[in-house]
Amino acid sequence: MKPLFVDVDGVIRDLDYAVLGNHDGAWAKEVDGMSFIDYVTKHRDRLLTDTPETKYCSALQYWARLAGPNAFKFLTSQPKEWRPYTLAWLKERFPDIEIIFVSKPAEKLAFIEEADGVLIEDYPFFKDYSRIILIDRPYNRKVDCRRIKDVPEFLHTLLMVRVDEDILNKDDTK
């Protein structure tokens, strides 16, 4: 069984919706003349704790109850100023799941490589997607890798990783 890691923003926490009220399909955004990251940092007390869940959050909560607290870990790249708020948001929904914070997306790649793991993610700019399964979003559609388009595929993917199928190379979703 490969270790499974799950990203937070864009996968189970809907930060785009919290900030913009929609999903405009772009990765890099400006909000009120600030970068998306700076805007969220400025309003972190409100945005990072009141952010709605994505459609995958309740499915992951269900999976955590079925498979147990060691079935996956969160691996998220967050500015240090966001971390207490993200931790509170996650602990409210996943009290027993381990959370690993890194500072840069590239650190995620090194982490999952060393762990020989798989990461469910939405980020569109990794140099290597051999250990990543993408949540399908308009901003990452140019990336060629395994992807998840809906909740049934999400649950299927969690199961396949759990039973140690070659989930990264097998595309049975067509």
CORJO-V140375 format. One record per run of one state. SS is the DSSP state (2 for helix, 1 for strand, 0 for the rest). FROM is the first residue (numbers start at 1). LEN is the number of residues. If there is no record, write none. Layout:
BEGIN
SS:FROM:LEN + SS:FROM:LEN
END
This chain:
BEGIN
0:1:3 + 1:4:3 + 0:7:2 + 1:9:1 + 0:10:3 + 1:13:1 + 0:14:1 + 2:15:6 + 0:21:9 + 1:30:2 + 0:32:2 + 1:34:2 + 2:36:7 + 0:43:1 + 2:44:7 + 0:51:2 + 1:53:1 + 0:54:3 + 2:57:11 + 0:68:5 + 1:73:5 + 0:78:2 + 2:80:14 + 0:94:5 + 1:99:4 + 0:103:2 + 2:105:11 + 0:116:2 + 1:118:4 + 0:122:10 + 1:132:4 + 0:136:2 + 2:138:3 + 0:141:6 + 1:147:2 + 0:149:2 + 2:151:12 + 0:163:12
END
